[in-house]
Structure formats: C-alpha cells, structure tokens
Amino acid sequence: MQALAGTHLRATSGVRPLQRGSRTSLKVRAEVVEIPEQYKKLSPRGDRVLVKVAEEEKQTRGGILLPVSAVKKPTSGEVVDLGDGRTGSGETREFYLKKGQTVLYSKFGFMYTDLKLNKEDYILIREDDVIGIMPRPNATAEDVPQLQPLSDRVLVKVYDTADVTVGGVMLPESAKERPLSGEVVTTGPGRYDSAAEGKRHPMKVKPGDKILYFKYAGDNMETPDGQKYVVLREDDILCKA
C-alpha cells in the first residue's frame, strides 16, 4: 500500500488503496491535510502517534457561553494509533505511549501535522513532541498536578513571585518578574540515548527537588485554584536550589 506523501502515515478504506496516477488527492486547506472521503482509517509510521483532537471548550466552568474569538484551541486528545517505532537510522524504539491514553501537546502547530478525517480532527505527532499523559479521558485543568511528563521533561510546581519589593513598594502585575524557581512534581522516563543502544538516558532530577529554570522555557499551565505549573525539558533546568 502506498504511503501518503509528506504525512508519514498510511490511509486505508473499505474499497481500494490510493494508486499512483489516481485523480484522488490530498487537500491542504489552512495548513490542514484533508484525507479523501473513501479513506476511513489512518496508520502512522515510524515514531509518530495519531491523536484524535479533543473538542474545543465552548463554555467556561460556570456555564457561560464563550464567543468564538475566545474559544481555546484544543491542546489535548486521545491516542488512537502508534507507528512501528522505527527511526530514520533504522533503529526501532519502544513507545512509552499506549492507545486510549489522553495526551497533552503544545499549542504551537509546527510540532505536528493537522489532519481532517471523516469530518473529525486529528494530529500526527512524534512521541518526543508530546508533553505528557493526562490521568483520565476528558481531563481538565484540575488534573494538571497528575500529568505524567514524557521523554526528558519534568512537571514543576512554580513558586509564587513576590508582590512587594525589599523596600516595601507594592509591585503592579506588569512589573513582576516571571517565576524562575519551583519544585519538581514528576519526571519523565528520560530521552533515548543513541549512544546507549536505544536505552533511555536516566533523569538527573527527582520529585521533591527544588530547581531554578530558564526564564522562557517550557509550557505553562494553571489549575482552577490559581496554582501554576510548568513542564520543562531537563536541559532547561539551570540548577538545583
């Protein structure tokens, strides 16, 4: 069966595979790859994961309907299929993710490919670009403290910034420096070390460690009660405090 060019996946239907020279072709609209209607299933290849995108949030927690301009772009979804784990070097790596898990990914689209299949939204993403695994389907911001980071990422509980200067002057919100310190809550399994026969590189930090981290690093999240968290790559940690 022929792989669809540029998408690193295979598409199958109940009729026939896509043939060379066929008039059927992929459509790309607003950077979204639209799969022809006769194809009912996608199979990722290599170290890529196929994720069905969660529905957009239409209401606030209080039930207030949000205008279209305020609807948040989904950053989570369900893993529906995994590739064969083969990398460009020919090495095969075991997936940490499993089908059915709810995952969190970055809101910046350059990390993945948007797909439209049977009028539903999917993304194709490398496992290493997935931020982490949420503890349950339909997870909310309340579940952030239970996020399981992937690869060499760490989940950090951010320490609050000071509202008052040393001289006792109250600082406006715009004048507060972004927090640079926090406590490690959970760590990922480590990234694969190509020099160690496909084994994962052990993490150097552990839960409970107090750390300082690079100012603009990571993906920031906040729980409904206002507690701030950030997911960082271990390389973005400057030191243990």
C-alpha positions in Angstrom: 0.0 0.0 0.0 1.3 3.4 -0.9 2.2 5.9 1.9 0.6 9.3 1.5 3.4 11.7 0.7 4.5 14.2 3.4 2.2 12.8 6.1 4.2 9.8 7.4 1.1 7.6 7.5 -0.9 5.1 5.5 -4.6 5.6 4.7 -6.9 2.6 4.1 -10.5 2.3 3.0 -13.0 -0.4 2.5 -12.6 -0.1 -1.3 -9.0 0.2 -2.5 -5.7 1.9 -1.7 -4.6 5.2 -3.3 -2.8 4.4 -6.6 -0.2 6.3 -8.4 -1.8 8.5 -11.1 -5.2 8.4 -9.4 -7.3 11.6 -9.6 -7.9 11.3 -5.9 -5.6 13.6 -3.9 -5.0 15.1 -0.5 -6.3 18.6 0.0 -4.4 21.1 2.2 -6.6 23.9 3.5 -5.3 26.4 6.0 -2.4 24.1 6.8 -4.8 21.2 7.5 -4.4 18.0 5.4 -7.8 16.7 4.4 -8.0 13.0 3.8 -10.2 11.9 0.8 -13.6 10.6 2.0 -13.1 7.0 0.9 -10.3 6.5 3.4 -11.7 5.5 6.8 -8.5 4.8 8.7 -5.0 6.3 9.2 -2.0 4.4 10.3 1.1 6.4 11.5 4.6 5.3 10.6 7.9 5.4 12.4 8.0 7.2 15.8 4.7 9.1 15.1 1.5 9.0 17.0 -2.0 9.6 15.7 -4.1 11.6 18.1 -7.8 12.4 17.9 -8.2 16.1 19.0 -10.4 16.9 21.9 -13.4 19.1 21.4 -12.9 22.8 21.8 -14.0 24.3 25.1 -17.4 26.1 24.3 -18.2 27.1 27.9 -16.4 28.2 31.0 -16.6 26.1 34.2 -19.5 28.4 35.3 -21.5 27.6 32.2 -21.0 30.9 30.5 -21.1 30.6 26.7 -17.8 31.8 25.2 -17.7 33.9 21.9 -15.9 32.2 19.0 -12.9 34.5 19.4 -12.4 33.3 23.0 -12.6 29.6 22.3 -9.4 27.9 23.3 -7.6 25.8 20.7 -7.5 22.2 21.9 -4.2 21.0 23.2 -5.2 17.5 24.2 -6.6 14.4 22.6 -6.8 10.6 22.6 -4.1 8.3 21.2 -5.8 6.2 18.5 -2.8 4.5 16.9 1.0 4.3 17.1 3.7 3.8 14.4 6.1 0.9 14.2 8.8 2.8 16.3 11.4 2.7 13.5 13.6 5.8 13.4 15.4 7.3 10.4 18.6 5.5 11.4 16.8 2.1 11.2 16.7 1.6 14.9 13.3 0.5 16.5 12.3 2.1 19.8 9.5 1.0 22.1 6.7 3.5 22.6 6.0 4.8 26.1 2.5 5.9 25.0 -0.4 3.4 24.6 -3.6 3.6 22.6 -6.5 5.1 24.5 -4.4 7.5 26.6 -5.2 11.2 26.8 -2.2 13.3 25.9 -1.3 16.9 26.1 0.7 18.6 23.3 2.0 22.1 22.6 -0.4 24.7 21.1 2.2 25.7 18.5 1.3 23.9 15.3 4.8 23.5 13.9 5.3 20.5 16.2 2.7 18.4 14.5 0.5 17.9 11.3 -3.2 18.8 11.4 -5.4 16.2 9.7 -9.1 16.1 8.8 -10.6 12.6 8.5 -14.4 11.9 8.2 -15.0 15.5 9.4 -13.1 14.9 12.6 -9.8 16.5 13.7 -6.6 14.5 14.2 -2.9 15.4 14.6 0.1 13.4 13.6 3.0 14.0 16.1 6.2 12.4 17.2 6.1 10.8 20.6 9.0 13.0 21.7 6.9 16.2 21.0 4.1 15.1 23.2 4.2 17.0 26.5 2.7 14.3 28.7 -0.1 11.9 29.6 -3.2 13.1 31.5 -4.6 10.8 34.2 -8.0 10.3 32.6 -10.2 11.0 29.5 -11.8 14.4 29.3 -9.2 15.7 31.7 -9.4 19.3 32.8 -7.0 21.9 34.4 -7.7 20.3 37.8 -5.8 17.2 36.6 -2.6 19.1 35.7 -0.8 18.1 39.0 -1.2 14.4 37.9 0.3 14.9 34.5 2.9 12.3 33.6 5.6 14.1 31.5 7.2 12.3 28.5 10.8 11.9 27.5 13.2 14.2 29.5 10.5 16.5 30.7 9.7 17.4 34.3 6.5 18.8 35.8 7.3 21.6 38.1 5.1 23.4 40.7 6.0 27.1 40.3 6.8 29.2 43.3 4.9 32.5 43.7 6.6 35.7 42.8 6.9 38.5 45.4 4.2 41.2 45.4 6.4 43.6 47.4 9.9 44.9 46.8 12.6 44.8 49.5 11.7 48.5 50.3 8.1 47.7 50.8 6.7 49.0 47.5 3.8 47.1 46.0 4.5 45.8 42.5 1.9 46.0 39.7 1.2 42.8 37.9 3.2 44.0 34.8 6.3 44.7 36.9 6.6 41.2 38.5 9.3 39.0 37.1 8.3 35.7 35.8 8.9 32.9 38.3 12.2 31.1 37.8 12.0 28.5 40.6 9.8 25.7 41.7 9.6 22.1 42.9 9.8 19.0 40.8 6.5 17.1 41.0 7.0 14.3 38.4 9.7 13.4 35.9 9.5 11.7 32.5 11.2 8.3 31.7 14.2 10.0 30.1 15.0 10.6 26.5 16.5 7.9 24.3 20.3 7.9 24.2 21.5 7.0 20.7 24.9 6.1 22.1 23.4 3.6 24.5 21.8 1.1 22.1 18.4 2.7 22.3 18.2 2.9 26.1 16.8 5.9 27.9 19.1 8.4 29.5 18.5 8.5 33.3 17.0 11.7 34.7 19.2 13.7 36.9 16.4 15.3 38.9 13.7 13.6 41.0 10.4 14.6 42.6 10.9 17.0 45.5 13.9 18.7 44.1 13.9 22.5 44.3 15.1 23.9 41.0 15.9 27.1 39.1 14.9 27.1 35.4 15.4 29.1 32.2 13.1 32.1 32.1 11.3 31.4 28.9 11.4 27.7 28.9 8.5 25.2 29.0 4.8 25.0 28.7 2.9 26.9 31.4 -0.4 25.7 33.0 -2.6 26.8 35.8 -5.2 25.0 37.9 -8.6 26.5 38.7 -7.4 27.5 42.2 -4.6 29.5 40.7 -1.6 27.2 41.3 0.9 27.5 38.5 2.8 24.6 36.9 5.3 24.4 34.1 6.6 21.4 32.1 10.3 21.8 31.2 12.9 19.8 29.4 15.6 18.7 31.8 18.2 20.8 29.8 16.2 23.9 30.7 16.9 23.5 34.4 19.8 25.7 35.4 20.5 24.1 38.8 19.0 22.6 41.9 18.3 25.2 44.6 
